[in-house]
Amino acid sequence: MDGYMMPALAGVVGIIIGFVIAKLLEKSKGSMLINNAKKQSETLLKEARIDAEALKKDKVLQAKEKFIELKAEHEKVILSRDKKVSEAEKRIREKESRISQELDRTAKLNKSLEAKKADYDFRLEFIDKKRKETEKMHKRQVEQLEVISGLSAEEAKKELVESLKEEAKTSAMAIIQETVEEAKLTAQQEAKKIILNTIQRIGVEQTVENCVSVFNLESDDVKGRIIGREGRNIRAIEAATGVEIIVDDTPEAIILSCFDPIRREIARLSLHKLVTDGRIHPARIEEVVAKTSKEINQEIIEVGKRTVIDLGIHGLHPELVKVVGRMKYRSSYGQNLLQHSREVANLCGVMAAELGINPKIAKRAGLLHDIGKVPETESELPHALLGMEWAQKYGEKPDVCNAIGAHHDEIEMKSLFAPIVQVCDAISGARPGARRQVLDSYIQRLKDLEDVAFGFNGVEKAYAIQAGRELRVIVESEKVDDVKASELSFNISQKIQNDMTYPGQVRVTVIRETRAVTIAK
């Protein structure tokens, strides 16, 4: 039994030993895996800690930067508030100082007023005493006079009034007689004065309407640039254009005053160019004015061409076309000359067609009938005869020339076109409000005023400004020195005083200018 069992036990023991060994091997592998896992977890923990530290440091840096930024903004706000507070304190201190000064002045003023009041009371009391004494003295004197004269005060007053009344009647009659005789002598002269003053006062509005232009500005700051340093720019504009520049308190506008519409238009366009360009100085002003004058002359020609085309007139001489264009800048008795001539031309065409004669010739004569009113140089001939001479000079037909010369009965009418032009001229001028005769004589007086200056040697330019109240004369510096300029001013004023009739006074201003120009090459 025992021998039989031993091998079996040995096998079982071997199996058990093998199982134990296997278990031990598995346990050894598990412990190795655990150790490896522990090592990996420790490694991950270390890395996590490192990352956490880095993240922490980054966040701390960001937090510090944000804190510094907020702190800087806070300091700015605090500094701004401190500045405002200090400014407010400064203003308060200044106000306190002013208030204290005002209080001191008020206290001094009160003391002064109290002193003056005391002095006033004292003087009032003194005057009252004197008045009472004077009344008593007057009463005593009246009583003494009554005793001496044997008359009461009322009786003496009545006698004095009666005697003075007779003397006053006699004196009054003499004064009345002298006044009536003087009135008879001066009545006609005074009546003329009254009429002339009335005409002048009524004519002011029409003169302003026809002799003044308004130049609008974007802002009032431009006025200073137009005036220039010490007024040199505005003087240069007035000297170059002959137009008075009036800069007053009118908002965003200046006024151009001149009786010649062409001068006014040149000044207006020149100012517009100068203000738009921004360069305003004397040399630039002269350049722009010269350029604008050429443009206006070209525009005059274009206006003349458009007018003759609109009226269907052909073959007109270029010089006559230019004269027609100049009519745009002339007026006759307050009526625009070009509009008047166009109206007369149309009327003549209609009337000629009704009478069965050539309407084109009638239109031509009607358009040209007043060309003598726009001469470039002054002439002593009536405008009708001057216009007829021009028409003959530039090849117009005899019927047209006769109609121009005869429309004011200066010459005999030789064709039916002449009475047509005369009638149509009267129709156009007789419309209510079409003409103002005061303006024509006013403009003629200004032209005569300028012509007086041109009669003296050395005068380069002459401009009548301020509605004829001032004559501004520009002389050549080579021919007239400072002493002669003073003499010239006196001589011109004497000639105006002796040869012309005008209201009020005329100031004569002689301007002499010396220039030194050198070109750098």
C-alpha positions as CSV (number, residue, x, y, z in Angstrom):
1,M,0.0,0.0,0.0
2,D,2.7,2.3,1.1
3,G,4.7,1.4,-1.9
4,Y,1.8,1.7,-4.1
5,M,0.9,5.2,-2.9
6,M,4.2,6.9,-3.0
7,P,4.4,7.4,-6.7
8,A,1.0,9.0,-6.7
9,L,1.8,11.3,-3.8
10,A,5.0,12.3,-5.5
11,G,3.0,13.2,-8.6
12,V,0.5,15.2,-6.6
13,V,3.3,17.0,-4.8
14,G,4.9,17.8,-8.2
15,I,1.7,19.1,-9.5
16,I,1.2,21.3,-6.4
17,I,4.8,22.5,-6.6
18,G,4.3,23.4,-10.3
19,F,1.1,25.2,-9.4
20,V,2.8,27.1,-6.7
21,I,5.6,28.0,-8.9
22,A,3.2,29.2,-11.6
23,K,1.4,31.2,-9.0
24,L,4.6,32.7,-7.8
25,L,5.6,33.6,-11.4
26,E,2.3,35.3,-12.0
27,K,2.6,37.2,-8.8
28,S,6.1,38.3,-9.7
29,K,4.8,39.6,-13.1
30,G,1.9,41.5,-11.4
31,S,4.2,43.2,-9.0
32,M,6.4,44.2,-12.0
33,L,3.4,45.7,-13.8
34,I,2.3,47.5,-10.7
35,N,5.8,48.9,-10.3
36,N,5.8,50.0,-13.9
37,A,2.3,51.6,-13.5
38,K,3.5,53.4,-10.4
39,K,6.5,54.7,-12.2
40,Q,4.3,55.9,-15.1
41,S,1.9,57.6,-12.7
42,E,4.7,59.3,-10.9
43,T,6.1,60.5,-14.2
44,L,2.6,61.8,-15.3
45,L,2.2,63.5,-11.9
46,K,5.6,65.2,-12.3
47,E,4.7,66.4,-15.8
48,A,1.3,67.6,-14.6
49,R,2.9,69.5,-11.7
50,I,5.4,71.1,-14.1
51,D,2.6,72.1,-16.5
52,A,0.6,73.3,-13.6
53,E,3.5,75.4,-12.4
54,A,4.1,76.9,-15.9
55,L,0.3,77.6,-16.3
56,K,0.3,79.2,-12.8
57,K,3.3,81.4,-13.6
58,D,1.7,82.4,-16.9
59,K,-1.6,83.3,-15.3
60,V,0.2,85.2,-12.5
61,L,2.1,87.2,-15.2
62,Q,-1.1,88.0,-17.0
63,A,-2.8,89.0,-13.8
64,K,0.2,91.2,-12.9
65,E,0.1,92.9,-16.4
66,K,-3.7,93.4,-16.1
67,F,-3.2,94.8,-12.7
68,I,-0.5,97.2,-13.9
69,E,-2.7,98.3,-16.8
70,L,-5.7,98.9,-14.6
71,K,-3.5,100.7,-12.2
72,A,-2.1,103.0,-15.0
73,E,-5.7,103.8,-16.1
74,H,-6.7,104.4,-12.6
75,E,-3.8,106.8,-12.1
76,K,-4.7,108.6,-15.3
77,V,-8.3,109.0,-14.1
78,I,-7.0,110.2,-10.7
79,L,-4.5,112.7,-12.4
80,S,-7.4,114.0,-14.6
81,R,-9.6,114.4,-11.6
82,D,-6.8,116.1,-9.6
83,K,-6.2,118.4,-12.6
84,K,-9.9,119.3,-12.8
85,V,-10.0,119.8,-9.0
86,S,-6.9,122.0,-9.1
87,E,-8.4,124.1,-12.0
88,A,-11.7,124.4,-10.1
89,E,-9.7,125.4,-7.0
90,K,-7.8,128.0,-9.1
91,R,-11.1,129.4,-10.5
92,I,-12.6,129.5,-7.0
93,R,-9.5,131.3,-5.7
94,E,-9.7,133.8,-8.6
95,K,-13.4,134.3,-8.0
96,E,-12.8,134.8,-4.3
97,S,-10.0,137.3,-5.2
98,R,-12.3,139.2,-7.5
99,I,-15.2,139.1,-5.0
100,S,-12.9,140.4,-2.3
101,Q,-11.7,143.2,-4.6
102,E,-15.3,144.0,-5.5
103,L,-16.2,144.1,-1.8
104,D,-13.3,146.4,-1.1
105,R,-14.4,148.7,-4.0
106,T,-18.0,148.6,-2.8
107,A,-16.9,149.4,0.7
108,K,-14.8,152.4,-0.6
109,L,-17.7,153.5,-2.8
110,N,-20.1,153.3,0.2
111,K,-17.8,155.4,2.2
112,S,-17.4,157.9,-0.7
113,L,-21.2,158.0,-1.1
114,E,-21.7,158.5,2.6
115,A,-19.3,161.4,2.5
116,K,-20.9,162.9,-0.6
117,K,-24.4,162.5,1.0
118,A,-23.2,164.3,4.1
119,D,-21.8,167.1,2.0
120,Y,-25.0,167.2,-0.1
121,D,-27.1,167.4,3.0
122,F,-24.9,170.2,4.3
123,R,-25.1,172.1,1.0
124,L,-28.9,171.6,0.8
125,E,-29.4,173.0,4.2
126,F,-27.1,175.9,3.4
127,I,-29.0,176.7,0.2
128,D,-32.3,176.5,2.0
129,K,-31.1,179.0,4.5
130,K,-29.9,181.3,1.7
131,R,-33.2,180.9,-0.2
132,K,-35.1,182.0,2.9
133,E,-32.9,185.0,3.4
134,T,-33.2,185.9,-0.3
135,E,-37.0,185.7,-0.1
136,K,-37.0,187.9,3.0
137,M,-34.7,190.5,1.3
138,H,-36.8,190.4,-1.9
139,K,-40.0,191.0,0.1
140,R,-38.4,194.0,1.9
141,Q,-37.2,195.5,-1.4
142,V,-40.7,195.1,-3.0
143,E,-42.2,196.9,0.1
144,Q,-39.7,199.7,-0.2
145,L,-40.4,200.1,-4.0
146,E,-44.1,200.2,-3.4
147,V,-43.6,202.9,-0.7
148,I,-41.3,204.9,-3.0
149,S,-43.5,204.6,-6.2
150,G,-46.9,204.7,-4.5
151,L,-48.0,201.6,-6.6
152,S,-48.5,198.1,-5.7
153,A,-46.6,195.3,-7.3
154,E,-49.6,194.2,-9.4
155,E,-50.3,197.7,-10.6
156,A,-46.6,198.2,-11.6
157,K,-46.6,194.9,-13.5
158,K,-49.7,195.9,-15.5
159,E,-48.2,199.2,-16.5
160,L,-44.9,197.5,-17.6
161,V,-46.8,194.9,-19.6
162,E,-48.9,197.6,-21.4
163,S,-45.8,199.6,-22.4
164,L,-43.9,196.5,-23.5
165,K,-46.9,195.3,-25.5
166,E,-46.9,198.5,-27.7
167,E,-43.2,198.2,-28.3
168,A,-43.5,194.5,-29.1
169,K,-46.2,195.2,-31.7
170,T,-44.1,197.8,-33.4
171,S,-41.0,195.6,-33.5
172,A,-43.0,192.6,-34.6
173,M,-44.5,194.5,-37.6
174,A,-41.1,195.6,-38.7
175,I,-39.7,192.0,-38.4
176,I,-42.7,190.7,-40.3
177,Q,-42.2,193.2,-43.1
178,E,-38.5,192.4,-43.4
179,T,-39.3,188.7,-43.3
180,V,-41.9,189.0,-46.1
181,E,-39.5,191.0,-48.3
182,E,-36.7,188.6,-47.7
183,A,-39.0,185.6,-48.4
184,K,-40.0,187.2,-51.7
185,L,-36.4,187.6,-52.7
186,T,-35.3,184.1,-51.7
187,A,-38.5,182.1,-52.3
188,Q,-37.6,180.9,-55.7
189,Q,-34.1,180.0,-54.7
190,E,-35.3,178.1,-51.6
191,A,-38.0,176.3,-53.7
192,K,-35.3,175.1,-56.0
193,K,-33.2,173.9,-53.1
194,I,-36.1,172.0,-51.6
195,I,-36.9,170.4,-55.0
196,L,-33.2,169.4,-55.5
197,N,-32.9,168.0,-52.0
198,T,-36.1,166.0,-52.5
199,I,-34.8,164.6,-55.8
200,Q,-31.5,163.7,-54.3
201,R,-33.1,161.9,-51.3
202,I,-35.5,160.0,-53.5
203,G,-32.7,159.2,-56.0
204,V,-30.6,157.5,-53.4
205,E,-32.4,154.2,-53.5
206,Q,-32.3,153.9,-57.3
207,T,-28.6,154.8,-57.3
208,V,-27.8,152.1,-54.8
209,E,-29.8,149.5,-56.8
210,N,-27.9,150.3,-60.0
211,C,-24.4,151.2,-58.7
212,V,-23.9,148.6,-56.0
213,S,-23.2,144.8,-56.1
214,V,-23.1,142.4,-53.2
215,F,-20.3,139.8,-53.1
216,N,-21.2,136.9,-50.9
217,L,-18.6,135.1,-48.7
218,E,-18.5,131.7,-47.2
219,S,-17.5,133.1,-43.8
220,D,-16.5,136.4,-42.3
221,D,-12.9,135.2,-41.9
222,V,-12.3,135.9,-45.6
223,K,-12.9,139.6,-45.0
224,G,-9.6,139.9,-43.2
225,R,-7.7,138.3,-46.0
226,I,-9.4,140.6,-48.6
227,I,-8.4,143.7,-46.5
228,G,-4.8,142.4,-46.0
229,R,-2.1,143.7,-43.7
230,E,-2.7,147.4,-43.1
231,G,-5.3,147.4,-45.9
232,R,-2.8,146.8,-48.7
233,N,-4.9,144.1,-50.5
234,I,-8.1,146.2,-50.5
235,R,-6.2,149.3,-51.7
236,A,-4.6,147.2,-54.5
237,I,-8.1,145.9,-55.6
238,E,-9.5,149.5,-55.6
239,A,-6.5,150.8,-57.5
240,A,-6.7,148.0,-60.1
241,T,-10.4,148.1,-60.7
242,G,-11.6,151.6,-59.8
243,V,-14.3,150.1,-57.6
244,E,-14.9,151.0,-54.0
245,I,-14.8,147.9,-51.7
246,I,-17.1,148.5,-48.6
247,V,-16.4,146.0,-45.8
248,D,-18.9,146.6,-43.0
249,D,-20.8,144.5,-40.4
250,T,-23.0,142.8,-43.0
251,P,-22.6,139.1,-42.3
252,E,-20.8,137.0,-45.0
253,A,-20.9,139.8,-47.6
254,I,-19.0,142.8,-48.9
255,I,-20.3,145.6,-51.1
256,L,-18.8,146.7,-54.4
257,S,-19.7,150.3,-55.3
258,C,-19.1,151.9,-58.8
259,F,-21.2,153.6,-61.4
260,D,-19.6,151.6,-64.2
261,P,-21.2,148.1,-64.3
262,I,-18.2,146.7,-66.3
263,R,-15.8,147.8,-63.6
264,R,-18.1,146.3,-60.9
265,E,-18.3,143.0,-62.8
266,I,-14.5,142.8,-63.2
267,A,-14.1,143.4,-59.5
268,R,-16.7,140.8,-58.6
269,L,-15.2,138.1,-60.8
270,S,-11.7,139.0,-59.7
271,L,-12.7,138.7,-56.0
272,H,-14.4,135.4,-56.7
273,K,-11.2,134.0,-58.3
274,L,-8.9,135.4,-55.5
275,V,-11.1,134.0,-52.7
276,T,-11.4,130.6,-54.4
277,D,-7.7,130.4,-55.1
278,G,-6.7,131.6,-51.6
279,R,-3.7,133.6,-52.8
280,I,-4.5,137.2,-52.1
281,H,-1.6,139.8,-52.4
282,P,-1.1,142.9,-54.5
283,A,0.9,141.2,-57.4
284,R,-1.7,138.4,-57.6
285,I,-4.5,140.9,-57.5
286,E,-3.1,142.8,-60.5
287,E,-2.6,139.6,-62.4
288,V,-6.1,138.3,-61.8
289,V,-7.7,141.7,-62.6
290,A,-5.9,141.9,-65.9
291,K,-7.0,138.3,-66.8
292,T,-10.6,139.0,-65.8
293,S,-10.7,142.2,-67.9
294,K,-9.7,140.1,-70.9
295,E,-12.4,137.5,-70.0
296,I,-15.0,140.2,-69.7
297,N,-14.1,141.6,-73.1
298,Q,-14.5,138.2,-74.6
299,E,-17.8,137.7,-72.8
300,I,-19.0,141.1,-74.3
301,I,-18.3,139.7,-77.8
302,E,-20.2,136.5,-77.0
303,V,-23.2,138.4,-75.6
304,G,-23.3,140.5,-78.8
305,K,-23.1,137.4,-81.0
306,R,-25.9,135.7,-79.1
307,T,-28.1,138.8,-79.3
308,V,-27.8,139.2,-83.1
309,I,-28.4,135.4,-83.5
310,D,-31.5,135.5,-81.3
311,L,-32.9,138.4,-83.3
312,G,-32.1,136.8,-86.6
313,I,-29.8,139.7,-87.7
314,H,-27.0,138.7,-90.1
315,G,-23.9,140.3,-91.5
316,L,-23.3,142.8,-88.6
317,H,-19.8,144.1,-88.4
318,P,-17.7,142.6,-85.6
319,E,-17.1,146.1,-84.0
320,L,-20.9,146.7,-83.9
321,V,-21.3,143.2,-82.4
322,K,-18.9,144.2,-79.6
323,V,-20.8,147.4,-79.1
324,V,-24.1,145.5,-78.7
325,G,-22.4,143.2,-76.2
326,R,-21.3,146.3,-74.2
327,M,-24.9,147.3,-73.8
328,K,-25.4,144.5,-71.3
329,Y,-23.3,146.6,-68.8
330,R,-25.0,150.0,-69.5
331,S,-28.2,151.4,-68.4
332,S,-30.4,154.3,-69.7
333,Y,-32.5,156.1,-67.1
334,G,-32.3,153.0,-64.9
335,Q,-33.3,150.6,-67.8
336,N,-30.8,148.0,-69.0
337,L,-29.7,149.2,-72.4
338,L,-29.4,145.7,-74.0
339,Q,-32.8,144.6,-72.8
340,H,-34.2,148.0,-74.0
341,S,-32.6,147.6,-77.5
342,R,-33.8,144.0,-77.8
343,E,-37.3,145.1,-76.9
344,V,-37.2,148.0,-79.4
345,A,-35.9,145.6,-82.1
346,N,-38.7,143.1,-81.6
347,L,-41.3,145.9,-81.5
348,C,-39.9,147.4,-84.8
349,G,-40.0,144.0,-86.4
350,V,-43.7,143.5,-85.5
351,M,-44.7,147.1,-86.5
352,A,-42.8,146.8,-89.8
353,A,-44.5,143.5,-90.6
354,E,-47.9,145.1,-89.8
355,L,-47.1,148.0,-92.2
356,G,-45.8,145.7,-94.9
357,I,-42.2,146.8,-95.0
358,N,-39.0,144.7,-94.4
359,P,-39.0,143.6,-90.8
360,K,-35.3,142.6,-90.8
361,I,-34.1,146.1,-91.6
362,A,-36.5,147.5,-88.9
363,K,-35.1,145.0,-86.3
364,R,-31.5,146.0,-87.3
365,A,-32.3,149.7,-86.8
366,G,-34.1,149.0,-83.6
367,L,-31.2,147.0,-82.1
368,L,-28.6,149.6,-83.1
369,H,-30.6,152.8,-82.3
370,D,-28.8,153.4,-78.9
371,I,-25.2,152.3,-79.7
372,G,-24.1,155.9,-79.3
373,K,-24.7,155.5,-75.5
374,V,-21.8,153.0,-75.1
375,P,-18.7,154.8,-76.4
376,E,-15.3,153.7,-75.2
377,T,-14.1,157.3,-75.4
378,E,-16.2,160.4,-74.6
379,S,-17.7,162.4,-77.4
380,E,-19.5,165.7,-77.5
381,L,-22.0,164.5,-80.1
382,P,-25.5,163.4,-79.1
383,H,-25.8,159.7,-78.8
384,A,-28.1,159.4,-81.9
385,L,-25.6,161.2,-84.2
386,L,-22.7,159.3,-82.7
387,G,-24.5,156.0,-83.3
388,M,-25.3,157.1,-86.9
389,E,-21.6,157.8,-87.5
390,W,-20.6,154.4,-86.2
391,A,-23.2,152.7,-88.4
392,Q,-22.0,154.5,-91.5
393,K,-18.4,153.7,-90.6
394,Y,-19.1,150.0,-90.3
395,G,-21.1,149.7,-93.6
396,E,-24.8,149.8,-92.5
397,K,-27.5,150.7,-95.1
398,P,-28.6,154.3,-95.4
399,D,-32.1,153.5,-94.1
400,V,-30.6,152.0,-90.9
401,C,-28.2,154.9,-90.4
402,N,-31.0,157.5,-90.9
403,A,-33.3,155.7,-88.4
404,I,-30.5,155.7,-85.8
405,G,-29.7,159.4,-86.3
406,A,-33.3,160.6,-86.5
407,H,-34.9,158.7,-83.5
408,H,-34.6,161.9,-81.4
409,D,-35.2,164.3,-84.3
410,E,-31.6,165.3,-84.5
411,I,-31.8,164.9,-88.3
412,E,-34.6,164.7,-90.9
413,M,-36.4,161.4,-91.3
414,K,-35.9,160.0,-94.8
415,S,-37.5,156.6,-94.6
416,L,-40.4,154.9,-92.9
417,F,-38.0,153.0,-90.6
418,A,-37.1,156.2,-88.7
419,P,-40.6,156.9,-87.3
420,I,-41.0,153.2,-86.5
421,V,-37.8,153.2,-84.4
422,Q,-38.8,156.5,-82.7
423,V,-42.2,155.2,-81.8
424,C,-40.9,151.8,-80.6
425,D,-38.2,153.5,-78.5
426,A,-40.9,155.6,-76.8
427,I,-43.1,152.5,-76.2
428,S,-40.2,150.7,-74.5
429,G,-39.1,153.6,-72.4
430,A,-42.6,154.8,-71.4
431,R,-43.6,151.6,-69.6
432,P,-44.4,152.2,-65.9
433,G,-41.2,151.8,-63.9
434,A,-39.0,151.3,-67.0
435,R,-36.8,154.4,-66.6
436,R,-35.3,156.6,-63.9
437,Q,-33.9,159.8,-65.1
438,V,-32.1,160.7,-61.9
439,L,-29.6,157.9,-62.4
440,D,-28.6,159.0,-65.9
441,S,-27.7,162.5,-64.7
442,Y,-26.0,161.0,-61.7
443,I,-23.7,158.8,-63.8
444,Q,-23.0,161.6,-66.1
445,R,-21.9,163.8,-63.2
446,L,-19.5,161.0,-62.0
447,K,-18.0,160.7,-65.5
448,D,-17.5,164.5,-65.6
449,L,-15.8,164.3,-62.2
450,E,-13.3,161.8,-63.5
451,D,-12.8,163.8,-66.7
452,V,-11.7,166.8,-64.7
453,A,-8.8,164.8,-63.2
454,F,-7.7,163.5,-66.6
455,G,-7.3,167.1,-67.7
456,F,-4.1,167.4,-65.6
457,N,-0.7,166.1,-66.6
458,G,0.7,163.0,-64.9
459,V,-2.7,161.5,-64.0
460,E,-2.8,157.8,-64.8
461,K,-6.2,156.8,-63.4
462,A,-9.1,158.5,-61.9
463,Y,-12.1,157.0,-60.1
464,A,-15.2,158.7,-58.7
465,I,-16.3,156.7,-55.6
466,Q,-18.7,157.0,-52.7
467,A,-21.5,158.3,-54.9
468,G,-19.4,161.2,-56.2
469,R,-18.3,162.3,-52.7
470,E,-14.7,161.4,-53.4
471,L,-12.4,161.5,-56.4
472,R,-9.4,159.1,-56.1
473,V,-6.6,160.1,-58.5
474,I,-3.6,157.8,-59.2
475,V,-0.6,159.6,-60.7
476,E,2.6,158.4,-62.4
477,S,5.4,158.5,-59.9
478,E,8.0,159.5,-62.6
479,K,6.1,162.6,-63.6
480,V,4.6,163.7,-60.2
481,D,6.6,164.0,-57.0
482,D,5.2,164.3,-53.5
483,V,5.1,168.2,-53.6
484,K,3.4,168.2,-57.0
485,A,0.9,165.6,-55.8
486,S,-0.2,168.0,-53.0
487,E,-0.5,170.8,-55.5
488,L,-2.4,168.6,-58.0
489,S,-4.9,167.7,-55.3
490,F,-5.5,171.4,-54.6
491,N,-5.8,172.3,-58.3
492,I,-8.2,169.5,-59.1
493,S,-10.4,170.5,-56.1
494,Q,-10.4,174.2,-57.3
495,K,-11.4,173.2,-60.8
496,I,-14.2,171.0,-59.5
497,Q,-15.4,173.8,-57.3
498,N,-15.4,176.4,-60.1
499,D,-16.7,174.2,-63.0
500,M,-19.1,171.8,-61.6
501,T,-22.4,171.8,-59.6
502,Y,-22.7,169.2,-56.9
503,P,-24.4,168.6,-53.5
504,G,-22.2,168.6,-50.4
505,Q,-18.5,168.2,-50.7
506,V,-16.1,166.3,-52.9
507,R,-12.8,165.0,-51.4
508,V,-9.9,164.8,-53.8
509,T,-7.3,162.1,-52.9
510,V,-4.1,161.9,-55.0
511,I,-2.2,158.6,-54.7
512,R,1.4,158.3,-55.7
513,E,3.1,154.9,-55.6
514,T,6.7,154.0,-56.2
515,R,7.7,150.4,-57.1
516,A,11.1,148.7,-57.3
517,V,10.9,145.5,-59.4
518,T,13.9,143.2,-59.8
519,I,13.9,139.7,-61.5
520,A,16.0,137.0,-60.1
521,K,17.4,134.6,-62.8
